Amino acid sequence: MSELYTARAPGRVNLIGEHTDYNGGMVLPAALTVGLEATLMPRADTTVAVSSNGYDAPAIRNLADDAVGDWADPCVGAIREANALGLLKGGATIDIVSTIPEGSGLSSSAALIVAVLKAAREAVVEGPGDIEIAIAARRVENNYMGVPCGIMDQMAVALATPGTAMALDTKAMAYGVVPLPANHEMVVVHSGLTRKLTDGRYAARKEECDAAKRHFGTEDLCLLDLATVEASDLDEVPKKRALHCLTENARVHAAIAALDGGHIERFGQAMNASHASMRDLFEMSLPEIDALVASAVELGAVGARLTGGGFGGCIVACVEKDLREEWLEALLSRHPRARFIDAVGG
């Protein structure tokens, strides 16, 4: 009987820095306590059999299968990648136990791919490092699943440390650790609206960013000069996307400095400004999420914003630890579809 190999990956919440990771910018994700565990048994044939606590019936697929929009696509892509890396020589039977809500914007697909790749890595004496695993996981999403995502999610779930945030420079692939505040929590609340990165709207935003890149002759929208973009004759929509990217990148730097200096009010201001930019310039929010963010701040959060790829999913709010329970009760009573997911702090 083949050996069993197990690995875990956390969900992640992005505190600030949305859609900057494929535009040469900074991001600030943090690992959550919710996550998933993958147990893998290598197979000699080319079958990929996947069971999960989130689905009633197992998925029986083949390594030769292309992505079909099925919940098991990340597993098939991960096993294909594991074969390409020399970690496996065939299919696998995989069991998934997850506490990450699907479609929440908390990187469930990235966590699934990373966990499967890390489990496959256990099958060899010497395998790729965590950064290489993250890069491989991104290849699965980009090349197999057709999601034009950046590297943030994969790096965060492959390397992030609980209780800290990861200040990740996606252009240089360099990162540092930023302690989360001791007296505040980053509270993740699901809006009740689910989303899929494969539904086309994420790809549309990527294409609009690409149009701005062609106009300015750069891959790094986040590093452009504000006055240059504002004065350009670029069409309105791609110009708005570029303005979000470069101002969001500046907000990430400001947020990191605020956390490092213990200036929690400044951090909250950066979160609030980030949400306004996602709503008005990147146009990735929804009225229900705007209302949830507004209520979060009205009820006492230092700052709040949509987190994730957009068009649904979760918000993240910075709330004093001592006030969290009272704040959360008031927020959920005002927004019955919303639900608490997790909270992380220093």
N, C-alpha and C positions, 0 to 999 in steps of 0.2 A: 504493500500500500504506500502511496506517495506521502511525503511529509506535508504537514500543514504549516503555513506561514501567516503570521498575523501582524498587522500594522495599523496605526491610528493616525488620523489627521483631524485637526480642529476646524470648526467653521471660523470665519473671520468677519470682523466688522471694520469697514474703512472709516476712520474717524474724520478724515478730510483728504481731498485729492481725488476727485472723480473724473474719469476719462482723461487723466493726465498720463497714465502709464503706457499708452501707445503713442504719446506725443512728446516724449523726451523729458518728462517732468518728475516731480516728487510725489510720493504718496505716504500716508501714515495709517496703515492697517494695524489691528490688534487681534490676537487670538482670543477666541471665545471658549467657554467651558463646554458648549454644545459641540458635537463632532461626530465622526463616524469611525467604525472599526471594520477593516476588511480582513477576512480569513480566506486564504487562497490555497488550493491544492492543484499543483501542476498536472496536466494530462498529456498523454502521448499522442492523442488525436488533435483535431483542430476545432473541437467544440469549446465554446465559452458558455458555461451554464451559471447563471447568476440568480441568487435568491436574496431577498431583502425584507426587513421588517416593515418597509413602507408599501409593499406590494403583495397581493394575495397569491399570485402565481409566479413561479420562476420564469426567467427568460432563457430560452435555449437558442443560442446564436452560433455563428461560425466565424472563424478568423477571417475568412474571405469576404464576409458581409460588409458592405458599405454602410455608413450611417443612415438610419431610416427614421430618425426623430423619436426613437424608442428610449425608455428610461434606462435601458442597459447599454446605450451607445457609449457612454464614458468608459465602461468596463471593457467593451470590445476594443475600443481605441487604445486603452491602456495596455491590454494584453498584446495587441499588435506592436505597440511601442516597446514593450518588455522583450518581445522576440527580436526586434531590431537592435536592441541594446545588448542582446546575448544573455539576458537574465532567464529566459524560458526558451523551450524548444517545442512549442505546440500550444494547445489551449489550456484552459484552467476551469476549475469549479470554484466559484467565489460566493461567499456569504457576507452580506452587508448588514450591519446594525448601526442605524443612524438616528441621531437626535436633532439633526439640522432640518428645519422646515424647508421643503422643496419650494423653489420659486420665491425665496425670501430675500435674495440678494446677499446671502451670507456665504457664498462660494461653495454650495453643496457639490457642484460638479467638479470643481477644482480639488476639493477635499477627497472626493471619491477617486479621482484619477491618481492623485498623489498617494493615497493610502494603498491602492492596488499596486502601484509601481514600487512603493516601499516594501510591501509584502513580497513581491516578486524578487526584490533585491536580496531578501533574506535567503533566497534559494541558492545564492552563489557565495563563494568565499570572499571575493572582493568586488564590490559593485560601485556604481556612481555615487558621488556625494549628493547632499541635499540640494545644492544649487543646480547640479546637473539633472536631478529628479524634477525640480521645478521647471527647468527649461524643456525637458521632455514632456511634461504634463501640458505645457503651453502648446507644444507641437500637436498633441492629441486634439486640443480644442480648436486650434487654427486649421490644421490640415485634414483632420478626420471628421470633426463635428461641424466645421465650417463657421465657427464663432471667431470673429476677428478681434479677440481680446488681447490685452497687454499681458505683462508678466506679474502684475501685482498679486493677484489671487493665489497663483501657484507658489510664489515666494513666501507669501504670508503663511499659508497652511503648511508649507514644507519646513519653515524655519522659525516662525514667531514663537516668542516665549510668553507664557501666561503672566499677566500682571504688568506687561510692558507693551509699548507700541513699537513698530518697526518703521524707522525713517528710511525709506527706500528711494534711492536715486535710480530710476529705471533706465536712464541713458547709460550711466556708468556701471550699473549692476552692483552698486555699493550700498551698504546699509549700516545703520547704527541703531542702538537700543535707546528708547526714550521712556523713562519711568512714568507710569500713570499717577495722577495725583492721589494722595493718601486719603483726602477728605471728600472726594467726589467719585462718582461711578459713571461709567459710560453705559447707559441703559439702552438696550435694543428692544424696540417695540414693532411688531409686525402690523402693517396697515390693514391687513385683511385682503389686500389685492395682490394676487400672485402674478408672476411674470416669467417669461422665458427669454433668454438671450437669443434664442434661435427664431424669435417671432418676426425679425426683420427690422425693428426699430433701432436696435443697437447697431446693426450693420449699416443702416442709413446714416446714423450719426458718424460712424467711422468713414463712410464715403464723403460726407460733407467736410470732415477734417482733412481727408486726402485732397479734396479740391483746394482747400486753403494751403496745404503743403505745396501743391503744384504752383499755385500763384506766387508764393513767397520763395520757392526754390529751397525748401528745407524740410527735414523730417521732424523737426523739433518746434512745434507750435508754441510749446510752453516757454521757450527761450527767446521768443520774438519781443521786440520793443513795442510797448503799448501805443505810443504816438505813431509808429510806423503802420500798425494795423488799423488804427482809427482813421488815418489819412489815406489809406489805400482805396482803390476803386474795385476791390473785391465785392462780389455779389453779397447781398445782405445776409443770407442764411449762413454760408461758410464764414463770413466775417464774424458773426455772432458766436459761432463755434470756436473760432480762434481766440476771440476776446475772452471767452470762458476759460479756455485752456491756460492762457498766460496769466490771467488774474488768479485762477485757482492755484496755479503753481506758486505764486507769490503768497497766497494764503496758507499753503502748506508750510512754507518756510516760517511764516509768522506764527503759525500754530506750534511748530516745534520749538521756536524760541520762547513762546509763552509758557509751554509746559516745562521747559528746562529752567525757566526763571521763576516758576511758581505763580505766574500771572494768569489765574484761571479765568478772570473776566475777559481778558484779551483773547484767550482761547475760545471762549464762548462767542465772542464777536466774530471771530473768523468762521466758526461753524455757521452762524446765522447768515453771514455774507455769502458763504459757499452755497447755502440752499437757495438764496435769492438768485445767484448766478445760474444754478442748475435749472431753476424755474424759468428765468427770463431770457438767458443767453443760450443755454444748451437745450432748453425746452424738453426736459426728460422727466419732469414731475407730473403729477396729476392733481386735480383740485382737492380730492379727498386727502392726499398726502400733504398738500400745502396747509389744509385745515388742521391736520394732526400735528404738524410742526408748529404752527401758530399757537395751538392749545398748549403744547409742551412748554413753550417759552412763557406764555401767559400764566401758567400754573406754577412757574418757578424754576424751570430749567435755566442754567447759565447760557446754554446754547443748544440748538437742535438742527438737524438736517436730514434730508433723504440720504440713504447710503446704498451703494451698489450700482448696478448698471442703469437703473431707472425704470420708469413706467410700472411701478408697483414695488412690492417688497417692504423693506423695513426703514424706519428712521432710527437715528441714534441721538440721544440727548445726554448732556452732561448735567448731572444732578447731584446735589449734596447728599452724602450717604445717609445722614440722619433724617432727611426729608423724603427719601426715595419711596417708601411705602405709601405715605400720604399722597405724594405727588402722583404715583402710579394709579392709585385708586381713583383719584379725581379725573385723570386722563382717560382711563378705560370706561368710566361711567359716562363721560362726554362722547366717547367714540366706541360704541359697543362692538364694532367689527374688529377693532384692534385687540392685540393680545401681547402680553409680556413674553419675551424670548430669553433674554440673558442680561447680565450686568457684570462688567469687569472694572476693576480699579486697582490701585497700587497697594 
